[in-house]
Amino acid sequence: MTTRDTRYVQAGSEPHRRHGYVNPPIHRTSTVLYRDTAEMAASQADPLKRTPPVYGRFGTPTGRAFETALAELEGGHAAVATCSGLAAATTAVLSFVRAGDHLLVSDSVYMPTRRFCDSLAAFGVRVEYYDPAVGAGIEGLLRPETRVVYLESPGSTTFEVQDVPAVTAACRPRGITTVIDNTWATPAFLRPLELGADVVLHSATKYLTGHADSILGAIVCSEDAFPAVRGAAMRLGQCAGADDLYLGLRGLRTLGVRLGRHQQQALDLAHWLQQREEVAEVVHPALPEHPGHRIWQRDFDGASGLFGFVLRPHFGRAAVDAMIDRLRLFGLGHSWGGYESLLVPADPLTHRLPGTWRDRGPLLRVHVGFEHLDDLKADLVEGFAELVRRQAGC
């Protein structure tokens, strides 16, 4: 058994089938020509097998290399690439729910996923949000019509860590499919299929690609879940562009190195922020003070570069905006997972269930990239100075 660092490099790589070339070619194609009618008939008999290829939308050698590599790293049976992370989330859910079903979703889920789940009411799906801290208590929320439980750990923006084994243990005997968004940790730091999950999805736009130059999603499945997911992806017309797939595969080769650097940088900055008088709380699962730290220690192999921090409650919105506008190295932009550092304001109280997030001051989400830490700290020092000045009305 090779180590994970080696598998980042080797997974999905078949240079002996490509005249020895290390990287697979980028297959940009729609039409696939068959040698004869017998081969065409064979390809259409069972399109889930995807061999021989049917049509560019159903997969190319570039996509297969990415899917094979990611499935191996996650410990899954097979993977399906999609055009974006949100497409991965929507496809995963639509693979299993039907009118009359009950869908349980973590209250800390990625906001676009939440909007999609809310829209399912129009199609007869009952959606209910649950406290991400529920753990084994999820059993009390399950119904005879519950079809899917959708997890995200840590939670988007607020970083609650879920007890994945407890949730999956309650769902599996009832035949309930568990779907989890693993974008934050990646298979470098968490492998939810080993914890009992059925389906793992990624916004591969983030860490898997890693360079802020691609939009890509992926779904990794257990053997039992794969036919439903692959079938839904085909019916929904899901596919990913050849160039994005190539960039995703390239990103996997350096995933371990990059995630290690993100972790180191983010933990250093998190400890530094804890000492700042402007900061009330740092929300990072790897810190002992985090309420989910024990579960993080048990299930995760590390922490990525995304976390949050809460400013002291007396700072007003205008002062916070002035602080953010003053920053020069921390970019103001959505997404994360690339080489660049980002910082954005967050307001979970606009959509969360009562009590799952307690308001304790302005919340900021930070992604720590690869700039030198001294420079990032200096940038924040200037931002904090502007925050205090504006709050004082100077």
N, C-alpha and C positions, 0 to 999 in steps of 0.2 A: 504494500500500500504506500503510494507516494504521499508526501506531505502536501498541505494545501498550497504553500508557496510554489511548489513545482507544478501543481495542477493549474494554477493561474496561467502558467506559460504553455502547458501542453494540452489542456482541454480543448477539444474540438479541432485540433490541429492534425492534418493528414498530409504532410508535405510529400510523402511518397506517391500520393495520388495526383500531385500537381507538379510533376517533373522536378521535385525537390525544393520548390519555392516555399519559403517559410510562411508567408501570408497568402491567404486565399484571394483570388481575383474578385473584383466587384462585378457581379452579374447584373447588369441593367437590362431587363427584358420583360416583355409581356407575353409574346407568342412562344410556344414550345412546339417544335416540330417532332412528329413521330416517324419512326422508320417505316411503319406499315399500320394497317387497320387493327391488327391483332394487338400491337403495343398500345394503340389508342384505347381499345376496349379494356385492356388490363389496367390502364391508369384510371379509368372511370369506374371500374368495378368497386374499388375501395379507396376513395380519395383520402381517407384518414391516414393511410400508409404513406402517401405522397411519393411513391416510387412505382414506376417512373414518374417524373414531374408532369403535372397537368397543365398548368398555366402560371404565369409569373406571380399572380396574386396569391397562389397557394404555396409559394416558396421557391427559393433559388438556392444554389449551393452556398452562397454568401450567408443567407439567412439560416440555413441548416447548421452551418459551422457555429454561428452565434448561439442558436438555440441549444445545440448539443453541449457546447462549453458551459453555458449557464446552468443547464439541467444537471450536469455533472457536479458543478460547484455547490449547488443547492442540495444535492443528494436526491434529485427528483427523477421521475420516469422519463419525462419529456417536457419541452417548453414550446410556447407559442409566442412569436414576436408580434407586437402591435405598433400602431403609428405613434402612440404617446403613452405616458403613464396613466392618464385618465382613461384612455381607451382600454388599457389593461384592466383597470378597476371595473369599468362598465361591462366589458366582455365577460370577466370572471363572474360577476353577479348574474348577468343575463343567461349564463350557461346553466343556471340551476333554478332560478325562481320563476314561477308562473302565477297567473291570476289566482287569488285565494291564498297564496303563501304568506308566511310571516317571516320578515327579515329583521334580524337583530344587528345593530351597527354600533360600534364604539362611539361614544359621544365626543371623543377627541379626534375623530377622523378628519382627513384632509378635506378642506371646505368644498372644492369642486366635486369630490365624491359624495359629500353630504347633499349637495344640490341635486345630483343625479338620483340618489336614493329617495329624496323627497318627491321627485317627479314620478316615481313608480306608483304612487297612489292612484294616478290617472289610469293605470293599467291593472288595478285591482290587487296590488301587493301592499300588505300592511307593513309599514316600516316603523320600528321602535328603536330608540337610542338608549344605550345603557351606560352606566358609570364604568369607566375603564378600570376602576379599582375593584370591581365586583368579584373577580377571581372565581372560586368554586360556586359562589352565589349565583352565577349565571344559570344554574339549574332551575332556580325559582322563576326565571323569566322565559324558559322554554315552554312552547305550546305544542300540541299535536301537529299544528300546521307550520311550525317553524322549519324552514328549509335551509337557511344559511345564517351563520354568525360571521360577521365581518369585523376583523380586528386590525388594529394598527399599533405597533409597539416599537419604540415610544410613540406617543400620540403626537399628531401634527401640531406644532406651535407650543403646546403646553407640556409635552414630553412625559406623560404618564406611562409607566411600564406595566404591561399587562401580564398576568399569570397565564401564559399561553398553555402550559400543560394542564392546568386546572380546567380551563375552558374547553380544550379539545377532549379531555377525559369525560366531561359531561355530555358533549355533543356526539361523540363517535358511537356509543351504544344505541343512540336514537336515530342513527342514519342522517344526522344533520351535517352538512358540509361546512367546514371552517375555512375561511379565506382570510389571508393576512397580508398586509402591505409591509414589505421588508425593505423599503427604499432607504431608510435611515441607516440600518446596520449593514446591509448587503450580506451575501454569504460569507464575507470575511469575518463578520462578528456575530452572526446569528443564522441558524439554519432551522426554520420553523417546522419543516417536514419531519425533522428528528424529534420535535416536541409534539407531534400528533396532528399537525395541520394537514389539510388536503390540498390546498392551493396557495401558492405564494406569488405575489405580484410585485413588480418593480416599475417605478418611473426610471427607466434606464437613462433618461435625460440627465439624471443626477450623477451619482458616484460611478455607476457602471461605465458610462461613457467618459465622464470625468473632466471634460475640457470645455464645457459650455458651448459646444458647437454642433449639437445634435438633439433632435426630438425623437424619443424612442421609448417603447414600453415592452414589457415581457411578463409572461405568466408561466410559472413552473408548476407542474402537476404531479400528483401521485398517479400510479397506474390506473386506479379506479376512476379518478377525476378527469383524466386526459381526454377520453372520447367526447365527453360533454363540452369541454372547453374548446377543443379543436373544432368540433362541429359548429359551435356557436360562432367562433371566429370566422369560419368559412361563410356561414349564412349572413353574418353582419358585414362581410366584405373587409375584414380586418387584414391589414398587411403593413409592412414597414418598407421604407425605401432602401435600395441597395447601399447607398452611401452611408446612411445612418446605421445600418446593420454592420457595415465594415468598421465604422468608428466605435460602435459598441463592442465588437470583438477586439479591436485594438485596445480599448480601455480595460477590458478584462485582464490583459497581459500585465498591467501595472497596478491592478487593484490593490493587492496586498501592500505594496510599497506606498501607494498614495494614501490609503486609509490609515496606515501607521503614522504617517506624517500629519494627516488631519487630526488624528487623535492626540498626538503629542502637542500640537499647536493649541488645540482647543482646550485641553486640560490646563495648560499653562495659563492661558488667558482667563479661563474660568476662575482659577485660584487668585489671579491678580484682581479680577473684578470683585471677588469676595472681600477684598481689603479696601475697596473704594467706598467712601462715605456717601456717595450719591446712590449707591446700589443697596437695595433692601434685601435682595435674594437672587441667587444664581440657580437656574433651573437646569440641572445637568445630571442625568442618571448615574454617572460615574462618581459623583460626589457623595460622601457618606451621609450628608444631610438630606439628600433626596429621598422622598417617601418610598420610591420604588427601587432603591439602591440594592436591597437584599435580593430581589428577583433579578435585577440586572447582573449582579455578581454570579448568580446561579446559572443563568441561561445564556449570557452573552460572553463573547471572547474579547470584546473591546467596545469602544465608543467612537462615533464618527465626529465630524467637525461642526455639527449643528446643535445649538442649544439656545436657551433663552436667559434673559436676566430682567429683573423687575426693579425699576427705579423707585425711590422713596415716594410715598403717595402724595406729598405736597407739591410735586412737580406737575405743572399744568401742561395741556396739550401744546400750547404755543411754544413753551420753553423746550419741550421734547422735539418738536419739529425743527426748532432752531439748532438744537444739538445735532440732529441727523443731517441737516443741510450744511453744517460746518465740516462734517467729515470729508476727507479727501481720498483715503485709501479704502474705506468700507463703502462699497457701491450701494446705491439704493435701487434695488431691483428684485423682482420675484425670481423664483428658482433658487437653486443652490447645488452643491456637489461638484462645482468646478474648481479650478485653481485659484479663483479670485475670492476675496473676502466680501461679504455682503452684510447689511444690517437693515432690517425693516421693522416698523411698528406692528404690533399685533393687538387685536381686541377680541379675545375669545368670548367675552360676555355678551356679544351681539347674537350668539346662536347656541350657546351651551345650555344644558339642563341646569336648573337651579341646584347649587351646591357642589357641582363637579369641578368648578373652578372658582376659587374665592378671590375677589378683587382685592389686591394688596398694593396696587400702584401700576404705573404704565409698564407694559410688557414689551420688550424688544427681542426679536429673534436675530441671532447672529450666526453666520457661517464663516468659519475661520479657514482661510485659504493658505497659500504658500508664501505670502510676503513675510519679511523678517518680523519677528514678534516685537522687537523694540520699536519698529516703525508703526506697527498696528497699535501698540500701547500709547505711543506719542500721539497718534491720530485721535484716540479716544480721550486722552488727557485734554486735548484742545476742544473736543466735543463737549466734555463734561464742564469745562470752563465756560463755554457758551451757554450750556444748560443752566448753570448757576446764575450767570449774569442776566440772562433773560428772565429767569424766575424772580430775581430781585428787582426787575424793572429798570435796569441800568441801560 
